[in-house]
Amino acid sequence: MKELVEVIAKALVENPDQVVVTEEVTEKSINVVLKVAPADMGKVIGKQGRIAKAIRSVVKAASSKEDRKVNVDIVQ
């Protein structure tokens, strides 16, 4: 999941070198934290959160094979 979020985020932002993705795996879930530059927050979130919602939907679809819930958090 980490690689998928990283590829999507780097394609959206102007500063792809400042994209940092971390992943925490527990028994029941996977937490993915996406950090981008402050100038790129709007591009990753989108109007009314549409891009962030789309990223979460793609990750959820990709994780359907696993029996774990995936959470994607976007932080500065």
N, CA, C and O atoms as a Tinker XYZ file with bonds, in Angstrom:
   304  protein
     1  N      0.809000   -1.188000    0.000000    73     2
     2  CA     0.000000    0.000000    0.000000    64     1     3
     3  C      0.864000    1.268000    0.000000    63     2     4     5
     4  O      0.507000    2.280000   -0.603000    81     3
     5  N      1.984000    1.187000    0.677000    73     3     6
     6  CA     2.880000    2.339000    0.774000    64     5     7
     7  C      3.339000    2.796000   -0.602000    63     6     8     9
     8  O      3.335000    3.993000   -0.892000    81     7
     9  N      3.729000    1.869000   -1.438000    73     7    10
    10  CA     4.232000    2.200000   -2.762000    64     9    11
    11  C      3.139000    2.821000   -3.631000    63    10    12    13
    12  O      3.402000    3.752000   -4.391000    81    11
    13  N      1.930000    2.312000   -3.519000    73    11    14
    14  CA     0.810000    2.827000   -4.305000    64    13    15
    15  C      0.516000    4.275000   -3.950000    63    14    16    17
    16  O      0.358000    5.108000   -4.842000    81    15
    17  N      0.442000    4.587000   -2.671000    73    15    18
    18  CA     0.177000    5.952000   -2.221000    64    17    19
    19  C      1.312000    6.878000   -2.652000    63    18    20    21
    20  O      1.073000    8.018000   -3.051000    81    19
    21  N      2.533000    6.387000   -2.571000    73    19    22
    22  CA     3.686000    7.203000   -2.948000    64    21    23
    23  C      3.674000    7.553000   -4.435000    63    22    24    25
    24  O      3.958000    8.694000   -4.801000    81    23
    25  N      3.355000    6.603000   -5.283000    73    23    26
    26  CA     3.312000    6.853000   -6.726000    64    25    27
    27  C      2.214000    7.851000   -7.068000    63    26    28    29
    28  O      2.428000    8.754000   -7.876000    81    27
    29  N      1.050000    7.698000   -6.466000    73    27    30
    30  CA    -0.058000    8.615000   -6.733000    64    29    31
    31  C      0.295000   10.021000   -6.263000    63    30    32    33
    32  O      0.077000   10.988000   -6.994000    81    31
    33  N      0.836000   10.148000   -5.061000    73    31    34
    34  CA     1.149000   11.464000   -4.502000    64    33    35
    35  C      2.235000   12.169000   -5.303000    63    34    36    37
    36  O      2.129000   13.368000   -5.560000    81    35
    37  N      3.265000   11.454000   -5.697000    73    35    38
    38  CA     4.356000   12.069000   -6.456000    64    37    39
    39  C      3.882000   12.569000   -7.819000    63    38    40    41
    40  O      4.436000   13.529000   -8.356000    81    39
    41  N      2.866000   11.927000   -8.377000    73    39    42
    42  CA     2.335000   12.372000   -9.664000    64    41    43
    43  C      1.519000   13.656000   -9.523000    63    42    44    45
    44  O      1.355000   14.392000  -10.496000    81    43
    45  N      1.008000   13.928000   -8.330000    73    43    46
    46  CA     0.148000   15.086000   -8.123000    64    45    47
    47  C      0.880000   16.360000   -7.728000    63    46    48    49
    48  O      0.437000   17.454000   -8.076000    81    47
    49  N      1.986000   16.241000   -7.011000    73    47    50
    50  CA     2.617000   17.405000   -6.384000    64    49    51
    51  C      3.702000   18.026000   -7.260000    63    50    52    53
    52  O      4.176000   17.422000   -8.223000    81    51
    53  N      4.085000   19.269000   -6.890000    73    51    54
    54  CA     5.178000   19.952000   -7.587000    64    53    55
    55  C      6.532000   19.599000   -6.993000    63    54    56    57
    56  O      7.552000   19.702000   -7.675000    81    55
    57  N      6.556000   19.182000   -5.730000    73    55    58
    58  CA     7.803000   18.814000   -5.052000    64    57    59
    59  C      7.787000   17.327000   -4.694000    63    58    60    61
    60  O      7.578000   16.983000   -3.530000    81    59
    61  N      8.001000   16.452000   -5.655000    73    59    62
    62  CA     7.910000   15.017000   -5.363000    64    61    63
    63  C      9.002000   14.513000   -4.415000    63    62    64    65
    64  O      8.850000   13.455000   -3.803000    81    63
    65  N     10.100000   15.265000   -4.292000    73    63    66
    66  CA    11.161000   14.829000   -3.387000    64    65    67
    67  C     10.774000   15.032000   -1.926000    63    66    68    69
    68  O     11.427000   14.476000   -1.043000    81    67
    69  N      9.737000   15.808000   -1.647000    73    67    70
    70  CA     9.301000   16.043000   -0.272000    64    69    71
    71  C      8.141000   15.142000    0.138000    63    70    72    73
    72  O      7.587000   15.308000    1.224000    81    71
    73  N      7.772000   14.199000   -0.708000    73    71    74
    74  CA     6.711000   13.248000   -0.380000    64    73    75
    75  C      7.299000   12.131000    0.469000    63    74    76    77
    76  O      8.254000   11.466000    0.066000    81    75
    77  N      6.717000   11.932000    1.651000    73    75    78
    78  CA     7.165000   10.874000    2.555000    64    77    79
    79  C      5.950000   10.035000    2.939000    63    78    80    81
    80  O      4.940000   10.565000    3.403000    81    79
    81  N      6.056000    8.735000    2.744000    73    79    82
    82  CA     4.961000    7.828000    3.080000    64    81    83
    83  C      5.473000    6.816000    4.093000    63    82    84    85
    84  O      6.490000    6.158000    3.873000    81    83
    85  N      4.754000    6.699000    5.209000    73    83    86
    86  CA     5.095000    5.701000    6.218000    64    85    87
    87  C      3.913000    4.769000    6.384000    63    86    88    89
    88  O      2.765000    5.143000    6.146000    81    87
    89  N      4.215000    3.553000    6.796000    73    87    90
    90  CA     3.178000    2.531000    6.920000    64    89    91
    91  C      3.332000    1.809000    8.250000    63    90    92    93
    92  O      4.426000    1.371000    8.606000    81    91
    93  N      2.227000    1.689000    8.982000    73    91    94
    94  CA     2.205000    0.952000   10.237000    64    93    95
    95  C      1.236000   -0.219000   10.076000    63    94    96    97
    96  O      0.061000   -0.017000    9.773000    81    95
    97  N      1.719000   -1.419000   10.275000    73    95    98
    98  CA     0.890000   -2.607000   10.105000    64    97    99
    99  C      0.547000   -3.182000   11.473000    63    98   100   101
   100  O      1.432000   -3.449000   12.286000    81    99
   101  N     -0.744000   -3.371000   11.717000    73    99   102
   102  CA    -1.210000   -4.039000   12.930000    64   101   103
   103  C     -1.963000   -5.292000   12.522000    63   102   104   105
   104  O     -2.049000   -5.621000   11.339000    81   103
   105  N     -2.507000   -5.990000   13.512000    73   103   106
   106  CA    -3.213000   -7.238000   13.200000    64   105   107
   107  C     -4.443000   -7.021000   12.343000    63   106   108   109
   108  O     -4.729000   -7.814000   11.445000    81   107
   109  N     -5.184000   -5.935000   12.621000    73   107   110
   110  CA    -6.455000   -5.721000   11.937000    64   109   111
   111  C     -6.428000   -4.613000   10.900000    63   110   112   113
   112  O     -7.357000   -4.503000   10.101000    81   111
   113  N     -5.383000   -3.785000   10.892000    73   111   114
   114  CA    -5.396000   -2.651000    9.971000    64   113   115
   115  C     -3.992000   -2.267000    9.510000    63   114   116   117
   116  O     -2.980000   -2.696000   10.064000    81   115
   117  N     -3.984000   -1.449000    8.482000    73   115   118
   118  CA    -2.760000   -0.858000    7.963000    64   117   119
   119  C     -2.982000    0.654000    7.949000    63   118   120   121
   120  O     -3.935000    1.137000    7.337000    81   119
   121  N     -2.113000    1.395000    8.614000    73   119   122
   122  CA    -2.201000    2.852000    8.646000    64   121   123
   123  C     -1.109000    3.426000    7.755000    63   122   124   125
   124  O      0.078000    3.197000    7.990000    81   123
   125  N     -1.509000    4.162000    6.747000    73   123   126
   126  CA    -0.584000    4.793000    5.820000    64   125   127
   127  C     -0.640000    6.302000    6.068000    63   126   128   129
   128  O     -1.713000    6.904000    6.007000    81   127
   129  N      0.506000    6.906000    6.344000    73   127   130
   130  CA     0.586000    8.347000    6.597000    64   129   131
   131  C      1.346000    8.991000    5.450000    63   130   132   133
   132  O      2.484000    8.625000    5.158000    81   131
   133  N      0.703000    9.953000    4.805000    73   131   134
   134  CA     1.282000   10.667000    3.677000    64   133   135
   135  C      1.646000   12.073000    4.122000    63   134   136   137
   136  O      0.790000   12.826000    4.585000    81   135
   137  N      2.930000   12.428000    3.979000    73   135   138
   138  CA     3.398000   13.774000    4.313000    64   137   139
   139  C      3.868000   14.446000    3.033000    63   138   140   141
   140  O      4.657000   13.883000    2.274000    81   139
   141  N      3.365000   15.672000    2.801000    73   139   142
   142  CA     3.762000   16.448000    1.631000    64   141   143
   143  C      4.152000   17.849000    2.073000    63   142   144   145
   144  O      3.912000   18.238000    3.216000    81   143
   145  N      4.751000   18.600000    1.168000    73   143   146
   146  CA     5.125000   19.985000    1.459000    64   145   147
   147  C      3.859000   20.811000    1.667000    63   146   148   149
   148  O      2.825000   20.521000    1.065000    81   147
   149  N      3.931000   21.841000    2.518000    73   147   150
   150  CA     2.751000   22.674000    2.771000    64   149   151
   151  C      2.158000   23.285000    1.497000    63   150   152   153
   152  O      0.943000   23.458000    1.404000    81   151
   153  N      2.996000   23.607000    0.530000    73   151   154
   154  CA     2.503000   24.182000   -0.721000    64   153   155
   155  C      1.721000   23.178000   -1.559000    63   154   156   157
   156  O      0.931000   23.573000   -2.416000    81   155
   157  N      1.930000   21.896000   -1.326000    73   155   158
   158  CA     1.274000   20.849000   -2.104000    64   157   159
   159  C      0.045000   20.247000   -1.424000    63   158   160   161
   160  O     -0.592000   19.355000   -1.984000    81   159
   161  N     -0.292000   20.717000   -0.236000    73   159   162
   162  CA    -1.436000   20.140000    0.485000    64   161   163
   163  C     -2.729000   20.278000   -0.313000    63   162   164   165
   164  O     -3.529000   19.343000   -0.367000    81   163
   165  N     -2.934000   21.418000   -0.923000    73   163   166
   166  CA    -4.161000   21.641000   -1.689000    64   165   167
   167  C     -4.285000   20.719000   -2.885000    63   166   168   169
   168  O     -5.388000   20.312000   -3.250000    81   167
   169  N     -3.162000   20.391000   -3.494000    73   167   170
   170  CA    -3.183000   19.506000   -4.656000    64   169   171
   171  C     -3.495000   18.069000   -4.265000    63   170   172   173
   172  O     -4.125000   17.335000   -5.028000    81   171
   173  N     -3.059000   17.671000   -3.088000    73   171   174
   174  CA    -3.285000   16.296000   -2.641000    64   173   175
   175  C     -4.709000   16.139000   -2.089000    63   174   176   177
   176  O     -5.322000   15.082000   -2.239000    81   175
   177  N     -5.226000   17.185000   -1.458000    73   175   178
   178  CA    -6.575000   17.105000   -0.891000    64   177   179
   179  C     -7.631000   17.390000   -1.952000    63   178   180   181
   180  O     -8.637000   16.684000   -2.029000    81   179
   181  N     -7.414000   18.409000   -2.765000    73   179   182
   182  CA    -8.364000   18.735000   -3.817000    64   181   183
   183  C     -9.548000   19.528000   -3.294000    63   182   184   185
   184  O     -9.700000   19.714000   -2.087000    81   183
   185  N    -10.382000   19.991000   -4.211000    73   183   186
   186  CA   -11.569000   20.753000   -3.824000    64   185   187
   187  C    -12.544000   19.842000   -3.105000    63   186   188   189
   188  O    -12.909000   18.777000   -3.605000    81   187
   189  N    -12.957000   20.271000   -1.937000    73   187   190
   190  CA   -13.889000   19.528000   -1.080000    64   189   191
   191  C    -13.383000   18.121000   -0.776000    63   190   192   193
   192  O    -14.180000   17.225000   -0.496000    81   191
   193  N    -12.073000   17.918000   -0.828000    73   191   194
   194  CA   -11.487000   16.634000   -0.470000    64   193   195
   195  C    -11.670000   15.530000   -1.493000    63   194   196   197
   196  O    -11.544000   14.351000   -1.163000    81   195
   197  N    -11.962000   15.895000   -2.716000    73   195   198
   198  CA   -12.243000   14.875000   -3.741000    64   197   199
   199  C    -11.024000   14.028000   -4.087000    63   198   200   201
   200  O    -11.147000   12.815000   -4.257000    81   199
   201  N     -9.863000   14.642000   -4.193000    73   199   202
   202  CA    -8.668000   13.869000   -4.550000    64   201   203
   203  C     -8.265000   12.956000   -3.399000    63   202   204   205
   204  O     -7.886000   11.806000   -3.621000    81   203
   205  N     -8.346000   13.465000   -2.167000    73   203   206
   206  CA    -8.034000   12.633000   -0.998000    64   205   207
   207  C     -8.985000   11.442000   -0.929000    63   206   208   209
   208  O     -8.569000   10.325000   -0.625000    81   207
   209  N    -10.250000   11.685000   -1.210000    73   207   210
   210  CA   -11.241000   10.599000   -1.198000    64   209   211
   211  C    -10.937000    9.580000   -2.295000    63   210   212   213
   212  O    -11.098000    8.377000   -2.089000    81   211
   213  N    -10.498000   10.061000   -3.460000    73   211   214
   214  CA   -10.157000    9.162000   -4.566000    64   213   215
   215  C     -8.934000    8.313000   -4.223000    63   214   216   217
   216  O     -8.894000    7.123000   -4.534000    81   215
   217  N     -7.939000    8.924000   -3.583000    73   215   218
   218  CA    -6.750000    8.160000   -3.162000    64   217   219
   219  C     -7.169000    7.058000   -2.187000    63   218   220   221
   220  O     -6.726000    5.916000   -2.310000    81   219
   221  N     -8.017000    7.400000   -1.226000    73   219   222
   222  CA    -8.477000    6.408000   -0.252000    64   221   223
   223  C     -9.275000    5.291000   -0.926000    63   222   224   225
   224  O     -9.166000    4.129000   -0.535000    81   223
   225  N    -10.076000    5.638000   -1.937000    73   223   226
   226  CA   -10.858000    4.631000   -2.654000    64   225   227
   227  C     -9.965000    3.665000   -3.427000    63   226   228   229
   228  O    -10.210000    2.458000   -3.437000    81   227
   229  N     -8.929000    4.199000   -4.073000    73   227   230
   230  CA    -8.015000    3.346000   -4.833000    64   229   231
   231  C     -7.265000    2.398000   -3.892000    63   230   232   233
   232  O     -7.100000    1.216000   -4.192000    81   231
   233  N     -6.818000    2.925000   -2.758000    73   231   234
   234  CA    -6.095000    2.095000   -1.795000    64   233   235
   235  C     -7.016000    1.031000   -1.213000    63   234   236   237
   236  O     -6.604000   -0.112000   -1.013000    81   235
   237  N     -8.251000    1.403000   -0.944000    73   235   238
   238  CA    -9.219000    0.434000   -0.409000    64   237   239
   239  C     -9.479000   -0.680000   -1.421000    63   238   240   241
   240  O     -9.565000   -1.850000   -1.049000    81   239
   241  N     -9.602000   -0.322000   -2.690000    73   239   242
   242  CA    -9.813000   -1.330000   -3.727000    64   241   243
   243  C     -8.598000   -2.240000   -3.870000    63   242   244   245
   244  O     -8.742000   -3.446000   -4.074000    81   243
   245  N     -7.410000   -1.668000   -3.765000    73   243   246
   246  CA    -6.194000   -2.472000   -3.883000    64   245   247
   247  C     -6.009000   -3.393000   -2.690000    63   246   248   249
   248  O     -5.383000   -4.446000   -2.810000    81   247
   249  N     -6.546000   -3.010000   -1.545000    73   247   250
   250  CA    -6.372000   -3.824000   -0.341000    64   249   251
   251  C     -7.504000   -4.822000   -0.137000    63   250   252   253
   252  O     -7.559000   -5.483000    0.900000    81   251
   253  N     -8.396000   -4.942000   -1.094000    73   251   254
   254  CA    -9.542000   -5.838000   -0.923000    64   253   255
   255  C     -9.130000   -7.308000   -0.823000    63   254   256   257
   256  O     -9.892000   -8.127000   -0.309000    81   255
   257  N     -7.937000   -7.650000   -1.308000    73   255   258
   258  CA    -7.461000   -9.025000   -1.219000    64   257   259
   259  C     -7.048000   -9.395000    0.201000    63   258   260   261
   260  O     -7.103000  -10.560000    0.593000    81   259
   261  N     -6.632000   -8.384000    0.966000    73   259   262
   262  CA    -6.207000   -8.627000    2.337000    64   261   263
   263  C     -7.407000   -8.490000    3.276000    63   262   264   265
   264  O     -8.393000   -7.834000    2.938000    81   263
   265  N     -7.321000   -9.102000    4.437000    73   263   266
   266  CA    -8.397000   -8.995000    5.412000    64   265   267
   267  C     -8.124000   -7.904000    6.428000    63   266   268   269
   268  O     -8.458000   -8.047000    7.604000    81   267
   269  N     -7.521000   -6.817000    5.981000    73   267   270
   270  CA    -7.183000   -5.713000    6.873000    64   269   271
   271  C     -7.801000   -4.427000    6.355000    63   270   272   273
   272  O     -7.933000   -4.222000    5.148000    81   271
   273  N     -8.173000   -3.574000    7.282000    73   271   274
   274  CA    -8.691000   -2.258000    6.930000    64   273   275
   275  C     -7.511000   -1.325000    6.703000    63   274   276   277
   276  O     -6.528000   -1.378000    7.443000    81   275
   277  N     -7.597000   -0.473000    5.692000    73   275   278
   278  CA    -6.507000    0.441000    5.378000    64   277   279
   279  C     -6.982000    1.871000    5.621000    63   278   280   281
   280  O     -8.021000    2.284000    5.105000    81   279
   281  N     -6.217000    2.621000    6.407000    73   279   282
   282  CA    -6.489000    4.029000    6.672000    64   281   283
   283  C     -5.386000    4.853000    6.029000    63   282   284   285
   284  O     -4.205000    4.532000    6.165000    81   283
   285  N     -5.768000    5.919000    5.328000    73   283   286
   286  CA    -4.802000    6.829000    4.723000    64   285   287
   287  C     -4.985000    8.196000    5.371000    63   286   288   289
   288  O     -6.058000    8.792000    5.284000    81   287
   289  N     -3.930000    8.691000    6.023000    73   287   290
   290  CA    -3.944000   10.004000    6.650000    64   289   291
   291  C     -2.982000   10.913000    5.897000    63   290   292   293
   292  O     -1.877000   10.509000    5.535000    81   291
   293  N     -3.426000   12.158000    5.667000    73   291   294
   294  CA    -2.604000   13.142000    4.959000    64   293   295
   295  C     -2.238000   14.234000    5.967000    63   294   296   297
   296  O     -3.116000   14.877000    6.541000    81   295
   297  N     -0.930000   14.436000    6.177000    73   295   298
   298  CA    -0.458000   15.425000    7.146000    64   297   299
   299  C      0.591000   16.315000    6.496000    63   298   300   301
   300  O      1.138000   16.001000    5.439000    81   299
   301  N      0.858000   17.456000    7.176000    73   299   302
   302  CA     1.894000   18.363000    6.672000    64   301   303
   303  C      3.227000   17.965000    7.203000    63   302   304
   304  O      4.231000   18.607000    6.894000    81   303
